[in-house]
């Protein structure tokens, strides 16, 4: 008996809690030949879109769903976007693509997104669900799984789990986290990612691991409930002036030390005084990652753009504290 090949375009869902390293992994995948001809849909939580500017290899084929979480607020926009991708691929206004990767917000519940791709009558003729890849931060993954229902859902519905930041947390912590994940989702394949590398198994993304186990997990009542906590807010800071390096360091240290428990994610593209290239900053809870200098600004907007996602945070308070740090750094030293 000859099995019929499914010619529909696979849609891979790339998810994971805030700060887990989704965009870093996506960049690594897009640099590999196995992920050539890929269109990317990036969902951002907040008024300022940053993540799509950090996608290095697929700018022409990258679309942004902004100002809402893809699982609960703008799911209809996802359907429209995938249809628009199909139309533009056919008429030549976008380069042809053989797969789509949807990078969700860190607060997304993958179940509604999966259901849309699996069951929407508009999408079904053109698209099929590929793998669900969940990125888990080894440094904070255990605490996220213990406290954040979104992190649990992302792990429970995954086909593949990628552990990141093992170099920061250590191999022992990675093994403890892997055991915790295996209890939540025994069907998932757990991969370990070294800095700058891709787990080889991810390159075979067309070999979807869809199983009866996935269907059971997707339909489980345990995964039902409200999409995510309403007390998580996105604060956005825009600055026209360049920021002294000392002020940025002082401000980041202050936020992470004083408000680290509430700081779920900080990301930004910053204009530093005396530096012509943009500087990318990231922080999660109490940890500030090493800044990255980009070779050039990704668009014509050279303002500093910083997004802070967390609980019990004030946008006005964050902006005022950065203003104070900038003023202090510019006071002439005796």
C-alpha positions as CSV (number, residue, x, y, z in Angstrom):
1,X,0.0,0.0,0.0
2,X,1.4,3.4,-1.0
3,X,0.9,6.1,1.6
4,X,-0.1,9.5,0.3
5,X,2.3,12.3,1.1
6,X,0.8,15.3,2.9
7,X,1.8,18.3,0.7
8,X,0.4,20.9,3.1
9,X,2.9,23.4,4.6
10,X,3.9,22.4,8.1
11,X,3.5,25.0,10.8
12,X,6.1,24.6,13.6
13,X,5.1,26.3,16.9
14,X,8.1,27.6,18.9
15,X,7.1,28.4,22.4
16,X,8.6,28.7,25.9
17,X,8.3,30.9,28.9
18,X,9.5,34.4,29.1
19,X,13.3,34.7,28.7
20,X,13.8,31.1,27.8
21,X,15.8,31.8,24.6
22,X,13.2,31.3,21.8
23,X,14.5,34.0,19.5
24,X,18.1,32.9,20.0
25,X,17.2,29.3,19.0
26,X,15.1,30.6,16.1
27,X,18.1,32.6,14.8
28,X,20.3,29.5,15.0
29,X,17.7,27.4,13.1
30,X,17.3,30.0,10.4
31,X,21.0,30.1,9.8
32,X,21.0,26.4,9.0
33,X,20.4,25.1,5.5
34,X,17.8,22.7,6.7
35,X,15.6,25.6,7.7
36,X,16.0,27.5,4.4
37,X,12.7,28.7,2.8
38,X,11.1,29.4,6.1
39,X,8.5,32.0,6.8
40,X,8.3,33.4,10.4
41,X,5.3,34.7,12.4
42,X,6.4,36.4,15.6
43,X,3.9,37.3,18.3
44,X,4.9,40.1,20.7
45,X,3.3,41.0,24.0
46,X,3.3,44.8,24.4
47,X,3.2,48.0,22.5
48,X,6.8,47.9,21.3
49,X,7.8,45.1,18.9
50,X,11.5,44.1,19.4
51,X,11.9,40.3,18.8
52,X,11.3,40.5,15.1
53,X,14.2,43.0,14.8
54,X,16.5,40.4,16.4
55,X,15.6,37.7,13.8
56,X,18.7,37.8,11.6
57,X,18.0,35.5,8.6
58,X,14.4,35.9,7.6
59,X,13.5,39.6,7.8
60,X,11.8,39.5,4.4
61,X,9.6,36.6,5.4
62,X,9.0,37.7,9.0
63,X,5.5,39.0,10.0
64,X,4.6,40.4,13.5
65,X,1.4,39.9,15.5
66,X,1.6,42.6,18.1
67,X,-0.2,44.1,21.1
68,X,-1.8,40.9,22.2
69,X,-1.1,37.3,23.1
70,X,-1.7,34.9,20.2
71,X,-3.5,32.3,22.3
72,X,-6.3,34.5,23.5
73,X,-6.5,37.9,22.0
74,X,-5.5,37.8,18.3
75,X,-6.0,34.1,17.3
76,X,-8.1,35.3,14.4
77,X,-5.2,37.4,13.2
78,X,-3.1,34.2,13.1
79,X,-5.5,32.6,10.7
80,X,-5.5,35.8,8.5
81,X,-1.7,36.0,8.6
82,X,-1.2,32.4,7.5
83,X,-3.7,32.9,4.7
84,X,-1.9,36.1,3.7
85,X,1.4,34.3,3.7
86,X,0.0,31.7,1.4
87,X,-1.4,34.3,-1.0
88,X,1.8,36.4,-1.1
89,X,3.9,33.3,-1.6
90,X,1.9,32.4,-4.6
91,X,1.8,35.9,-6.2
92,X,5.5,36.4,-5.7
93,X,5.4,39.3,-3.3
94,X,7.2,37.1,-0.8
95,X,9.9,34.6,-1.5
96,X,8.5,31.0,-1.7
97,X,8.6,29.1,1.6
98,X,8.3,25.4,2.5
99,X,7.5,25.8,6.2
100,X,6.2,28.3,8.7
101,X,7.6,28.9,12.2
102,X,5.2,30.6,14.7
103,X,7.2,32.1,17.7
104,X,4.7,32.7,20.5
105,X,4.9,35.1,23.4
106,X,6.3,33.7,26.5
107,X,2.8,33.8,28.1
108,X,1.1,31.8,25.4
109,X,-0.9,28.6,25.9
110,X,-0.1,26.5,22.8
111,X,-3.4,24.6,22.9
112,X,-5.6,27.2,21.2
113,X,-2.9,27.8,18.5
114,X,-2.6,24.1,17.9
115,X,-6.4,23.8,17.6
116,X,-6.6,26.6,15.1
117,X,-4.0,25.0,12.8
118,X,-5.5,21.5,13.2
119,X,-9.2,22.3,12.9
120,X,-9.8,25.7,11.3
121,X,-11.6,25.0,8.0
122,X,-9.9,27.9,6.3
123,X,-6.3,26.8,7.1
124,X,-6.8,23.0,6.8
125,X,-6.5,22.8,3.0
126,X,-3.1,24.6,3.0
127,X,-1.4,24.0,6.4
128,X,-0.8,21.1,8.8
129,X,0.6,21.2,12.4
130,X,4.3,20.5,12.5
131,X,6.2,20.0,15.7
132,X,5.6,21.9,18.9
133,X,9.1,22.9,20.2
134,X,9.2,24.3,23.8
135,X,12.3,26.1,25.0
136,X,13.0,25.8,28.8
137,X,15.4,28.0,30.6
138,X,17.5,25.6,32.8
139,X,18.4,28.5,35.2
140,X,14.8,29.2,36.1
141,X,12.8,26.4,34.5
142,X,12.1,24.5,37.7
143,X,10.7,27.6,39.5
144,X,8.6,28.5,36.4
145,X,7.1,25.0,36.3
146,X,6.4,25.3,40.0
147,X,4.7,28.7,39.8
148,X,3.6,29.5,36.3
149,X,0.7,27.6,34.7
150,X,1.7,28.8,31.2
151,X,5.1,27.2,31.6
152,X,3.4,23.9,32.5
153,X,1.1,24.0,29.5
154,X,4.0,24.8,27.2
155,X,5.9,21.7,28.4
156,X,2.9,19.4,28.6
157,X,2.0,20.0,24.9
158,X,5.5,19.9,23.4
159,X,6.8,17.3,21.0
160,X,10.3,18.4,21.6
161,X,11.8,20.2,24.6
162,X,15.0,22.2,24.3
163,X,16.9,23.0,27.5
164,X,18.9,26.2,27.3
165,X,21.4,28.0,29.5
166,X,22.9,24.8,30.8
167,X,26.3,26.5,30.9
168,X,24.8,29.0,33.5
169,X,22.9,26.5,35.6
170,X,25.1,23.4,35.4
171,X,24.6,19.8,34.2
172,X,23.2,18.7,37.6
173,X,20.4,21.2,37.5
174,X,19.7,20.3,33.9
175,X,19.2,16.6,34.9
176,X,16.8,17.6,37.7
177,X,14.8,19.7,35.4
178,X,14.8,17.0,32.7
179,X,13.3,14.6,35.3
180,X,10.6,17.1,36.2
181,X,9.8,17.6,32.5
182,X,9.6,13.9,31.9
183,X,7.0,13.5,34.6
184,X,4.9,16.2,33.0
185,X,5.3,15.0,29.4
186,X,6.8,11.5,29.0
187,X,6.2,11.6,25.2
188,X,8.4,14.6,24.6
189,X,12.0,14.3,23.3
190,X,14.3,16.3,25.5
191,X,17.2,18.0,23.8
192,X,20.1,20.0,25.4
193,X,21.3,23.1,23.6
194,X,24.8,24.4,24.0
195,X,25.5,28.1,23.4
196,X,25.4,28.9,19.7
197,X,24.4,25.4,18.6
198,X,21.3,23.6,17.5
199,X,20.3,20.1,18.8
200,X,20.6,18.0,15.7
201,X,17.2,16.4,16.1
202,X,15.5,19.8,15.6
203,X,16.7,19.9,12.0
204,X,14.4,17.0,11.1
205,X,11.4,19.2,11.9
206,X,9.3,17.8,9.1
207,X,9.2,14.4,10.8
208,X,6.4,15.5,13.0
209,X,6.1,13.6,16.3
210,X,2.3,13.8,16.3
211,X,1.0,10.9,18.3
212,X,-2.1,9.8,20.1
213,X,-0.3,11.1,23.2
214,X,-0.4,14.6,21.8
215,X,-4.1,14.4,21.1
216,X,-4.7,13.2,24.7
217,X,-2.7,16.0,26.1
218,X,-4.4,18.6,23.8
219,X,-7.8,17.5,24.9
220,X,-7.0,17.1,28.5
221,X,-9.2,19.0,30.9
222,X,-6.2,19.6,33.0
223,X,-4.9,22.1,30.4
224,X,-8.1,24.1,30.4
225,X,-8.6,27.4,32.2
226,X,-7.8,31.0,31.7
227,X,-4.9,31.6,29.3
228,X,-2.6,33.5,31.7
229,X,-2.5,35.6,34.8
230,X,-4.0,39.0,34.4
231,X,-1.4,40.6,36.7
232,X,1.4,40.3,34.2
233,X,1.9,43.6,32.4
234,X,4.2,44.8,29.7
235,X,6.0,48.2,30.3
236,X,7.6,50.0,27.4
237,X,10.3,52.6,27.5
238,X,11.3,54.8,24.5
239,X,14.2,57.2,24.6
240,X,15.3,59.6,21.9
241,X,18.7,60.3,23.6
242,X,21.6,57.9,23.9
243,X,22.1,56.4,27.4
244,X,25.4,56.5,29.2
245,X,26.8,53.0,29.7
246,X,27.2,53.5,33.4
247,X,23.5,54.6,33.7
248,X,22.3,51.5,31.9
249,X,24.5,49.2,34.1
250,X,23.3,50.9,37.3
251,X,19.6,50.7,36.2
252,X,19.7,47.0,35.2
253,X,21.5,46.1,38.4
254,X,19.0,48.0,40.4
255,X,15.9,46.4,38.7
256,X,17.3,42.8,38.9
257,X,18.5,43.1,42.5
258,X,15.4,44.9,43.9
259,X,12.6,43.6,41.7
260,X,14.1,40.4,40.3
261,X,11.3,38.2,41.7
262,X,8.7,40.2,39.7
263,X,10.9,40.7,36.6
264,X,9.8,38.0,34.2
265,X,11.6,39.4,31.2
266,X,13.5,42.5,30.1
267,X,14.6,43.0,26.5
268,X,15.7,46.0,24.6
269,X,17.7,47.6,21.8
270,X,19.6,50.5,23.2
271,X,21.6,53.5,21.9
272,X,24.6,53.9,24.1
273,X,26.6,57.2,24.3
274,X,29.8,56.8,22.2
275,X,28.7,53.6,20.5
276,X,27.4,53.9,16.9
277,X,26.0,50.3,16.8
278,X,22.9,49.3,18.7
279,X,23.3,47.2,21.9
280,X,20.8,44.4,22.8
281,X,20.1,43.8,26.5
282,X,18.3,40.9,28.1
283,X,17.5,40.1,31.7
284,X,15.4,37.5,33.4
285,X,14.6,37.7,37.1
286,X,17.9,38.4,38.9
287,X,20.2,37.6,35.9
288,X,21.4,40.1,33.3
289,X,22.8,38.5,30.2
290,X,26.0,39.8,28.5
291,X,25.0,42.6,26.1
292,X,25.2,42.0,22.4
293,X,26.4,44.6,19.9
294,X,24.6,44.4,16.5
295,X,26.5,45.3,13.4
296,X,23.9,47.9,12.5
297,X,20.4,49.2,13.4
298,X,17.8,46.7,12.1
299,X,15.5,49.5,10.9
300,X,15.5,53.3,10.5
301,X,14.5,53.9,14.1
302,X,17.6,54.5,16.2
303,X,15.8,55.2,19.5
304,X,16.3,53.0,22.6
305,X,13.4,50.6,23.0
306,X,13.1,48.6,26.2
307,X,10.3,46.2,27.1
308,X,9.9,45.0,30.7
309,X,7.4,42.2,31.4
310,X,6.5,41.4,35.0
311,X,4.2,41.7,37.9
312,X,3.6,44.7,40.2
313,X,5.8,46.9,38.0
314,X,5.1,50.5,37.1
315,X,5.9,51.8,33.6
316,X,6.2,55.4,35.0
317,X,8.4,54.2,37.9
318,X,10.7,52.3,35.6
319,X,11.1,55.3,33.2
320,X,11.7,57.6,36.1
321,X,14.4,55.4,37.6
322,X,16.2,55.2,34.3
323,X,15.9,59.0,34.0
324,X,17.5,59.3,37.5
325,X,20.3,57.0,36.5
326,X,21.0,58.9,33.3
327,X,21.1,62.2,35.2
328,X,23.4,60.8,37.8
329,X,25.8,59.4,35.2
330,X,26.0,62.8,33.5
331,X,27.0,64.8,36.6
332,X,30.7,65.8,36.2
333,X,32.9,63.9,38.5
334,X,35.3,66.0,40.7
